[in-house]
Amino acid sequence: MSKLSRYSRYTGGPDPLAPPVDLREALEAIGQDVMEGTSPRRALSEMLRRGTKNMPGADK
């Protein structure tokens, strides 16, 4: 049994090859929390929960 596949030109939507997170923005958010006394593990958890300007978090 042969399976037919069709491919076409990409026609829009989010860039499938774009990185999922802006690393500079994520490190800035985590670094700010760490400088305020939060543990790195907790800062990462909070950043993932809150999100960033360009990445919605779990709360959104």
Backbone atoms as SQL, in Angstrom:
CREATE TABLE atoms (id INTEGER PRIMARY KEY, chain TEXT, resi INTEGER, resn TEXT, atom TEXT, x REAL, y REAL, z REAL);
INSERT INTO atoms VALUES
  (1, 'A', 1, 'MET', 'N', 0.841, -1.163, 0.000),
  (2, 'A', 1, 'MET', 'CA', 0.000, 0.000, 0.000),
  (3, 'A', 1, 'MET', 'C', 0.900, 1.244, 0.000),
  (4, 'A', 2, 'SER', 'N', 0.675, 2.130, -0.921),
  (5, 'A', 2, 'SER', 'CA', 1.464, 3.354, -1.053),
  (6, 'A', 2, 'SER', 'C', 0.742, 4.518, -0.372),
  (7, 'A', 3, 'LYS', 'N', 1.508, 5.344, 0.306),
  (8, 'A', 3, 'LYS', 'CA', 0.929, 6.508, 0.977),
  (9, 'A', 3, 'LYS', 'C', 1.332, 7.756, 0.201),
  (10, 'A', 4, 'LEU', 'N', 0.369, 8.576, -0.150),
  (11, 'A', 4, 'LEU', 'CA', 0.616, 9.793, -0.915),
  (12, 'A', 4, 'LEU', 'C', 0.828, 10.964, 0.032),
  (13, 'A', 5, 'SER', 'N', 1.923, 11.689, -0.156),
  (14, 'A', 5, 'SER', 'CA', 2.210, 12.883, 0.648),
  (15, 'A', 5, 'SER', 'C', 2.287, 14.083, -0.268),
  (16, 'A', 6, 'ARG', 'N', 1.739, 15.185, 0.187),
  (17, 'A', 6, 'ARG', 'CA', 1.792, 16.422, -0.593),
  (18, 'A', 6, 'ARG', 'C', 2.482, 17.495, 0.224),
  (19, 'A', 7, 'TYR', 'N', 3.364, 18.214, -0.424),
  (20, 'A', 7, 'TYR', 'CA', 4.088, 19.302, 0.214),
  (21, 'A', 7, 'TYR', 'C', 3.793, 20.575, -0.544),
  (22, 'A', 8, 'SER', 'N', 3.668, 21.662, 0.180),
  (23, 'A', 8, 'SER', 'CA', 3.419, 22.938, -0.480),
  (24, 'A', 8, 'SER', 'C', 4.234, 24.021, 0.205),
  (25, 'A', 9, 'ARG', 'N', 4.251, 25.187, -0.411),
  (26, 'A', 9, 'ARG', 'CA', 4.977, 26.338, 0.116),
  (27, 'A', 9, 'ARG', 'C', 4.381, 26.763, 1.458),
  (28, 'A', 10, 'TYR', 'N', 5.246, 27.204, 2.371),
  (29, 'A', 10, 'TYR', 'CA', 4.819, 27.716, 3.676),
  (30, 'A', 10, 'TYR', 'C', 4.043, 29.004, 3.457),
  (31, 'A', 11, 'THR', 'N', 2.840, 29.096, 4.030),
  (32, 'A', 11, 'THR', 'CA', 1.966, 30.234, 3.731),
  (33, 'A', 11, 'THR', 'C', 1.655, 31.135, 4.918),
  (34, 'A', 12, 'GLY', 'N', 2.404, 31.061, 5.975),
  (35, 'A', 12, 'GLY', 'CA', 2.162, 31.980, 7.083),
  (36, 'A', 12, 'GLY', 'C', 2.125, 31.295, 8.423),
  (37, 'A', 13, 'GLY', 'N', 1.870, 32.094, 9.436),
  (38, 'A', 13, 'GLY', 'CA', 1.869, 31.587, 10.798),
  (39, 'A', 13, 'GLY', 'C', 3.199, 31.863, 11.456),
  (40, 'A', 14, 'PRO', 'N', 3.397, 31.355, 12.671),
  (41, 'A', 14, 'PRO', 'CA', 4.662, 31.588, 13.352),
  (42, 'A', 14, 'PRO', 'C', 5.805, 30.898, 12.616),
  (43, 'A', 15, 'ASP', 'N', 6.973, 31.478, 12.708),
  (44, 'A', 15, 'ASP', 'CA', 8.152, 30.915, 12.055),
  (45, 'A', 15, 'ASP', 'C', 8.486, 29.577, 12.716),
  (46, 'A', 16, 'PRO', 'N', 8.411, 28.469, 11.990),
  (47, 'A', 16, 'PRO', 'CA', 8.662, 27.164, 12.605),
  (48, 'A', 16, 'PRO', 'C', 10.118, 26.965, 13.003),
  (49, 'A', 17, 'LEU', 'N', 11.025, 27.775, 12.477),
  (50, 'A', 17, 'LEU', 'CA', 12.441, 27.637, 12.806),
  (51, 'A', 17, 'LEU', 'C', 12.920, 28.666, 13.820),
  (52, 'A', 18, 'ALA', 'N', 12.036, 29.528, 14.280),
  (53, 'A', 18, 'ALA', 'CA', 12.410, 30.547, 15.262),
  (54, 'A', 18, 'ALA', 'C', 12.648, 29.887, 16.617),
  (55, 'A', 19, 'PRO', 'N', 13.606, 30.402, 17.376),
  (56, 'A', 19, 'PRO', 'CA', 13.810, 29.837, 18.712),
  (57, 'A', 19, 'PRO', 'C', 12.559, 30.051, 19.564),
  (58, 'A', 20, 'PRO', 'N', 12.233, 29.088, 20.424),
  (59, 'A', 20, 'PRO', 'CA', 10.999, 29.194, 21.204),
  (60, 'A', 20, 'PRO', 'C', 11.022, 30.297, 22.255),
  (61, 'A', 21, 'VAL', 'N', 12.216, 30.730, 22.654),
  (62, 'A', 21, 'VAL', 'CA', 12.344, 31.731, 23.714),
  (63, 'A', 21, 'VAL', 'C', 13.436, 32.715, 23.328),
  (64, 'A', 22, 'ASP', 'N', 13.220, 33.991, 23.608),
  (65, 'A', 22, 'ASP', 'CA', 14.275, 34.989, 23.453),
  (66, 'A', 22, 'ASP', 'C', 15.197, 34.825, 24.659),
  (67, 'A', 23, 'LEU', 'N', 16.375, 34.239, 24.440),
  (68, 'A', 23, 'LEU', 'CA', 17.268, 33.916, 25.551),
  (69, 'A', 23, 'LEU', 'C', 17.708, 35.150, 26.329),
  (70, 'A', 24, 'ARG', 'N', 17.957, 36.241, 25.637),
  (71, 'A', 24, 'ARG', 'CA', 18.377, 37.466, 26.326),
  (72, 'A', 24, 'ARG', 'C', 17.287, 37.923, 27.298),
  (73, 'A', 25, 'GLU', 'N', 16.053, 37.912, 26.831),
  (74, 'A', 25, 'GLU', 'CA', 14.927, 38.338, 27.668),
  (75, 'A', 25, 'GLU', 'C', 14.727, 37.382, 28.855),
  (76, 'A', 26, 'ALA', 'N', 14.852, 36.077, 28.599),
  (77, 'A', 26, 'ALA', 'CA', 14.687, 35.091, 29.668),
  (78, 'A', 26, 'ALA', 'C', 15.779, 35.238, 30.724),
  (79, 'A', 27, 'LEU', 'N', 17.034, 35.393, 30.288),
  (80, 'A', 27, 'LEU', 'CA', 18.130, 35.549, 31.247),
  (81, 'A', 27, 'LEU', 'C', 18.013, 36.846, 32.032),
  (82, 'A', 28, 'GLU', 'N', 17.526, 37.891, 31.386),
  (83, 'A', 28, 'GLU', 'CA', 17.323, 39.165, 32.084),
  (84, 'A', 28, 'GLU', 'C', 16.284, 39.000, 33.198),
  (85, 'A', 29, 'ALA', 'N', 15.183, 38.319, 32.897),
  (86, 'A', 29, 'ALA', 'CA', 14.126, 38.113, 33.893),
  (87, 'A', 29, 'ALA', 'C', 14.624, 37.243, 35.046),
  (88, 'A', 30, 'ILE', 'N', 15.328, 36.167, 34.721),
  (89, 'A', 30, 'ILE', 'CA', 15.854, 35.276, 35.758),
  (90, 'A', 30, 'ILE', 'C', 16.917, 35.998, 36.579),
  (91, 'A', 31, 'GLY', 'N', 17.823, 36.704, 35.907),
  (92, 'A', 31, 'GLY', 'CA', 18.890, 37.427, 36.594),
  (93, 'A', 31, 'GLY', 'C', 18.356, 38.473, 37.552),
  (94, 'A', 32, 'GLN', 'N', 17.313, 39.169, 37.151),
  (95, 'A', 32, 'GLN', 'CA', 16.709, 40.189, 38.020),
  (96, 'A', 32, 'GLN', 'C', 16.182, 39.551, 39.300),
  (97, 'A', 33, 'ASP', 'N', 15.492, 38.421, 39.161),
  (98, 'A', 33, 'ASP', 'CA', 14.968, 37.734, 40.346),
  (99, 'A', 33, 'ASP', 'C', 16.097, 37.230, 41.241),
  (100, 'A', 34, 'VAL', 'N', 17.156, 36.689, 40.644),
  (101, 'A', 34, 'VAL', 'CA', 18.288, 36.185, 41.426),
  (102, 'A', 34, 'VAL', 'C', 18.971, 37.330, 42.174),
  (103, 'A', 35, 'MET', 'N', 19.128, 38.475, 41.513),
  (104, 'A', 35, 'MET', 'CA', 19.753, 39.626, 42.166),
  (105, 'A', 35, 'MET', 'C', 18.907, 40.140, 43.334),
  (106, 'A', 36, 'GLU', 'N', 17.601, 39.875, 43.290),
  (107, 'A', 36, 'GLU', 'CA', 16.709, 40.275, 44.385),
  (108, 'A', 36, 'GLU', 'C', 16.653, 39.233, 45.497),
  (109, 'A', 37, 'GLY', 'N', 17.428, 38.138, 45.357),
  (110, 'A', 37, 'GLY', 'CA', 17.518, 37.146, 46.421),
  (111, 'A', 37, 'GLY', 'C', 16.810, 35.835, 46.167),
  (112, 'A', 38, 'THR', 'N', 16.173, 35.685, 45.033),
  (113, 'A', 38, 'THR', 'CA', 15.477, 34.443, 44.705),
  (114, 'A', 38, 'THR', 'C', 16.491, 33.408, 44.231),
  (115, 'A', 39, 'SER', 'N', 16.259, 32.138, 44.544),
  (116, 'A', 39, 'SER', 'CA', 17.161, 31.084, 44.073),
  (117, 'A', 39, 'SER', 'C', 17.021, 30.956, 42.555),
  (118, 'A', 40, 'PRO', 'N', 18.087, 30.537, 41.865),
  (119, 'A', 40, 'PRO', 'CA', 17.996, 30.374, 40.409),
  (120, 'A', 40, 'PRO', 'C', 16.877, 29.418, 39.988),
  (121, 'A', 41, 'ARG', 'N', 16.702, 28.344, 40.736),
  (122, 'A', 41, 'ARG', 'CA', 15.648, 27.375, 40.405),
  (123, 'A', 41, 'ARG', 'C', 14.267, 28.021, 40.505),
  (124, 'A', 42, 'ARG', 'N', 14.053, 28.771, 41.572),
  (125, 'A', 42, 'ARG', 'CA', 12.761, 29.453, 41.772),
  (126, 'A', 42, 'ARG', 'C', 12.561, 30.544, 40.723),
  (127, 'A', 43, 'ALA', 'N', 13.647, 31.262, 40.381),
  (128, 'A', 43, 'ALA', 'CA', 13.563, 32.323, 39.371),
  (129, 'A', 43, 'ALA', 'C', 13.162, 31.747, 38.015),
  (130, 'A', 44, 'LEU', 'N', 13.734, 30.598, 37.651),
  (131, 'A', 44, 'LEU', 'CA', 13.368, 29.951, 36.390),
  (132, 'A', 44, 'LEU', 'C', 11.910, 29.515, 36.420),
  (133, 'A', 45, 'SER', 'N', 11.499, 28.922, 37.522),
  (134, 'A', 45, 'SER', 'CA', 10.111, 28.485, 37.665),
  (135, 'A', 45, 'SER', 'C', 9.141, 29.658, 37.530),
  (136, 'A', 46, 'GLU', 'N', 9.467, 30.771, 38.180),
  (137, 'A', 46, 'GLU', 'CA', 8.614, 31.959, 38.112),
  (138, 'A', 46, 'GLU', 'C', 8.576, 32.547, 36.700),
  (139, 'A', 47, 'MET', 'N', 9.718, 32.563, 36.014),
  (140, 'A', 47, 'MET', 'CA', 9.755, 33.095, 34.647),
  (141, 'A', 47, 'MET', 'C', 8.872, 32.248, 33.726),
  (142, 'A', 48, 'LEU', 'N', 8.922, 30.930, 33.885),
  (143, 'A', 48, 'LEU', 'CA', 8.081, 30.057, 33.064),
  (144, 'A', 48, 'LEU', 'C', 6.600, 30.247, 33.394),
  (145, 'A', 49, 'ARG', 'N', 6.301, 30.511, 34.660),
  (146, 'A', 49, 'ARG', 'CA', 4.911, 30.727, 35.063),
  (147, 'A', 49, 'ARG', 'C', 4.389, 32.065, 34.563),
  (148, 'A', 50, 'ARG', 'N', 5.179, 33.136, 34.765),
  (149, 'A', 50, 'ARG', 'CA', 4.761, 34.490, 34.377),
  (150, 'A', 50, 'ARG', 'C', 4.873, 34.726, 32.878),
  (151, 'A', 51, 'GLY', 'N', 5.905, 34.161, 32.272),
  (152, 'A', 51, 'GLY', 'CA', 6.186, 34.439, 30.872),
  (153, 'A', 51, 'GLY', 'C', 7.034, 35.694, 30.743),
  (154, 'A', 52, 'THR', 'N', 7.257, 36.112, 29.506),
  (155, 'A', 52, 'THR', 'CA', 8.009, 37.325, 29.215),
  (156, 'A', 52, 'THR', 'C', 7.183, 38.158, 28.244),
  (157, 'A', 53, 'LYS', 'N', 7.743, 39.278, 27.811),
  (158, 'A', 53, 'LYS', 'CA', 7.009, 40.149, 26.878),
  (159, 'A', 53, 'LYS', 'C', 6.613, 39.414, 25.604),
  (160, 'A', 54, 'ASN', 'N', 7.515, 38.572, 25.104),
  (161, 'A', 54, 'ASN', 'CA', 7.284, 37.899, 23.821),
  (162, 'A', 54, 'ASN', 'C', 6.875, 36.439, 23.963),
  (163, 'A', 55, 'MET', 'N', 6.795, 35.932, 25.188),
  (164, 'A', 55, 'MET', 'CA', 6.443, 34.535, 25.395),
  (165, 'A', 55, 'MET', 'C', 5.418, 34.441, 26.516),
  (166, 'A', 56, 'PRO', 'N', 4.207, 33.982, 26.225),
  (167, 'A', 56, 'PRO', 'CA', 3.223, 33.847, 27.293),
  (168, 'A', 56, 'PRO', 'C', 3.637, 32.752, 28.271),
  (169, 'A', 57, 'GLY', 'N', 3.348, 32.956, 29.521),
  (170, 'A', 57, 'GLY', 'CA', 3.664, 31.958, 30.534),
  (171, 'A', 57, 'GLY', 'C', 2.483, 31.040, 30.782),
  (172, 'A', 58, 'ALA', 'N', 2.643, 30.159, 31.751),
  (173, 'A', 58, 'ALA', 'CA', 1.585, 29.208, 32.082),
  (174, 'A', 58, 'ALA', 'C', 0.353, 29.908, 32.659),
  (175, 'A', 59, 'ASP', 'N', 0.552, 31.081, 33.258),
  (176, 'A', 59, 'ASP', 'CA', -0.576, 31.823, 33.837),
  (177, 'A', 59, 'ASP', 'C', -1.454, 32.482, 32.786),
  (178, 'A', 60, 'LYS', 'N', -0.958, 32.632, 31.577),
  (179, 'A', 60, 'LYS', 'CA', -1.696, 33.389, 30.551),
  (180, 'A', 60, 'LYS', 'C', -2.436, 32.483, 29.614);
